Every structure is written in C-alpha cells, then in structure tokens.
Amino acid sequence: MKIIIPVLALFMIFINSSLNRESVIIPNESIRFRIIPASNKKEDQLNKLKVKNLINEKVMPVISTGSNINEARKIIQSSIPFIKKTLDTLNIPYTISYGQNPFPPKKYFDVIYPDNNYEALVISLGEAKGDNYWCVLFPPLCLVDAKYYGNNNNEYKSAVIDIINKYLQ
C-alpha cells in the first residue's frame, strides 16, 4: 500500500503537468520587442536587464494601449522619442530600430519560432553581440512573460509533492 500512494502521486503529477502546460502562439500580425546587449559579459547582461525593466515600467503601459496592430504601430512610432529619452537616463550607448528586423530561432513557452525577419522594436546596446531578450509587444505577450517569469518572491508548493515527501521520509 505504501508503494501505491507514491506511484499514484507521481502519475497525478505527470497528468497535472501535461494538462496545465501553457503554450502561447504568437499571431502572424504581431510586433516583437528585442534587446540585444553589447556582449555576454556580466555588466552588459545587467545593462540588458536594466533596459528591460525600464521599458517595462515606463514604456509598456503606453505601448500596450493599442487595440489593434495598426494602433499599436502608430503608438510605437510616436513613442520612439519617449523611449530614447527614457533610455538616455541609463547612460548606455544604444540604437533603436523599428520595422522588419532579423531574429534568431526562439522557443517561446512550448512553441519554437524559426529565425526570420519580423516586425519589431529592437534596442541594440553597444556592439549588440550578446544573448538577447525578446517578447511580443502586440498583442502584449510581454505581460504574459512578466506573469510567468517576472520578479516575484512567491513560493509555490504542491500538495502532491508534500504527500510524497511525507511517505518517503
């Protein structure tokens, strides 16, 4: 009987994780956002995170108000001076490009997107040779990223794992 409970619990965990697996499909009509740091050095990667956090805090609330892709395009284009002004506060050399930009392949949740040219707002820092961050501005899937991968201090527990641990002790 003691062996049946852990096996049953493991089976339940497997079924639960399969059913709860999220996959986010990026629509064909979308606008991506990419930050390419100068290099993979720690300081440059930290600069990438500073830019990401600043953009999420100051710019995303403005950009994410578009209700369709044409509105989003207009908002992004008109927001570029604001984005530049915001980035200037960091004293990091950068360039901004909006339009068709090359992207490497990316696994986004459970979907793999091939390398291609995509409509995107790209912020390149310095020499732009480091591992990049990207998400989707429209529809606002960057907010989905923040929800799943954001900086929170929540601790997640599983009742099934607690039961297994109890019986394995």
C-alpha positions in Angstrom: 0.0 0.0 0.0 2.9 2.4 0.8 4.3 2.0 -2.7 0.9 2.6 -4.4 0.5 6.0 -2.9 3.8 7.4 -4.2 3.3 5.8 -7.7 -0.3 7.2 -7.8 1.0 10.6 -6.7 3.7 10.6 -9.4 1.1 9.7 -12.0 -1.1 12.6 -10.8 1.8 15.0 -11.1 2.5 13.8 -14.7 -1.1 14.2 -15.7 -1.4 17.6 -14.0 1.8 19.0 -15.6 0.6 17.8 -19.0 -2.8 19.4 -18.7 -1.5 22.7 -17.3 1.2 23.1 -19.9 0.8 26.6 -21.3 1.6 27.4 -24.9 1.4 30.8 -26.3 1.1 31.1 -30.1 2.4 34.4 -31.5 -0.1 35.6 -34.1 1.1 36.4 -37.6 0.1 40.0 -37.0 2.3 40.8 -34.1 5.1 43.2 -33.2 8.1 41.8 -31.3 10.4 43.6 -28.9 14.1 42.7 -28.6 17.0 44.0 -26.5 20.5 42.9 -27.7 23.2 43.6 -25.1 26.8 44.6 -26.1 28.2 41.2 -25.1 27.6 38.3 -22.7 29.8 39.9 -20.0 28.0 40.2 -16.7 27.9 44.0 -16.8 26.4 44.0 -20.3 23.8 41.4 -19.4 22.9 43.5 -16.4 22.5 46.5 -18.7 20.1 44.5 -20.8 18.0 43.8 -17.7 18.1 47.5 -16.7 16.8 48.4 -20.1 14.2 45.7 -20.0 13.0 46.8 -16.5 12.9 50.4 -17.5 11.0 49.7 -20.7 8.5 47.5 -18.8 8.0 50.2 -16.2 7.9 53.4 -18.3 7.1 52.4 -21.8 4.9 49.2 -21.8 1.9 50.9 -20.2 1.9 53.4 -23.1 2.5 50.9 -25.9 0.1 48.2 -24.7 -2.9 50.5 -25.1 -3.3 49.7 -28.8 -6.4 47.6 -29.5 -5.3 46.5 -33.0 -2.0 46.2 -34.8 -2.4 49.5 -36.7 -3.0 51.4 -33.5 0.0 49.6 -31.9 2.2 50.6 -34.8 1.2 54.3 -34.5 1.8 54.2 -30.7 5.2 52.6 -31.1 6.3 55.0 -33.8 5.1 58.0 -31.9 6.7 56.7 -28.6 10.3 56.4 -30.0 11.3 59.9 -28.8 9.9 59.0 -25.3 11.8 55.6 -25.5 15.0 57.5 -26.4 14.5 60.0 -23.6 13.9 57.1 -21.1 17.0 55.2 -22.3 19.2 58.3 -22.1 18.8 58.2 -18.3 20.9 55.0 -18.2 23.9 56.4 -20.0 24.3 53.2 -22.0 25.1 53.6 -25.8 22.2 52.3 -27.8 20.4 52.3 -31.1 16.7 51.8 -31.8 15.3 50.2 -34.9 11.6 49.8 -35.7 10.4 47.8 -38.7 11.5 44.4 -40.2 14.4 43.1 -38.1 16.2 39.7 -38.1 15.5 37.3 -35.2 17.3 34.1 -34.3 15.2 31.0 -33.6 13.3 31.1 -30.3 11.4 28.7 -28.1 8.6 30.7 -26.5 6.8 28.7 -23.9 6.2 25.4 -25.8 6.4 26.7 -29.4 9.5 27.1 -31.5 9.7 30.1 -33.8 12.1 29.9 -36.7 14.7 32.6 -37.5 13.2 35.2 -39.7 12.6 38.9 -40.3 9.8 40.1 -38.0 8.2 43.4 -37.4 9.9 44.6 -34.2 11.2 47.3 -32.0 14.8 46.5 -31.4 17.1 48.2 -28.9 20.8 47.4 -29.5 23.2 48.2 -26.8 26.8 48.9 -27.7 28.2 46.3 -30.2 25.0 44.2 -29.8 26.8 40.8 -29.7 25.3 39.3 -26.5 22.4 37.0 -25.8 19.2 38.9 -26.4 15.9 39.2 -24.6 12.7 39.3 -26.6 9.0 39.2 -26.2 5.9 40.3 -28.1 4.7 43.9 -27.8 1.5 43.4 -29.7 -0.5 41.6 -28.7 1.0 42.4 -25.3 2.6 39.0 -24.6 5.5 40.7 -22.7 2.9 41.0 -19.9 2.5 37.2 -20.1 6.3 36.9 -19.8 6.2 39.1 -16.7 3.5 37.0 -15.2 5.3 33.7 -15.7 8.9 34.8 -15.5 8.7 38.0 -13.6 10.5 39.0 -10.5 8.2 37.8 -7.7 9.1 36.2 -4.5 6.2 33.8 -4.4 6.8 30.3 -3.2 4.9 27.6 -5.0 4.1 24.3 -3.2 2.5 21.2 -4.4 0.2 19.2 -2.1 1.1 16.0 -4.0 4.8 16.6 -3.5 4.2 17.2 0.2 2.4 13.9 0.4 5.2 12.1 -1.5 7.8 13.6 0.8 5.8 12.6 3.8 5.7 9.0 2.8 9.3 8.8 1.7 10.7 10.0 5.0 
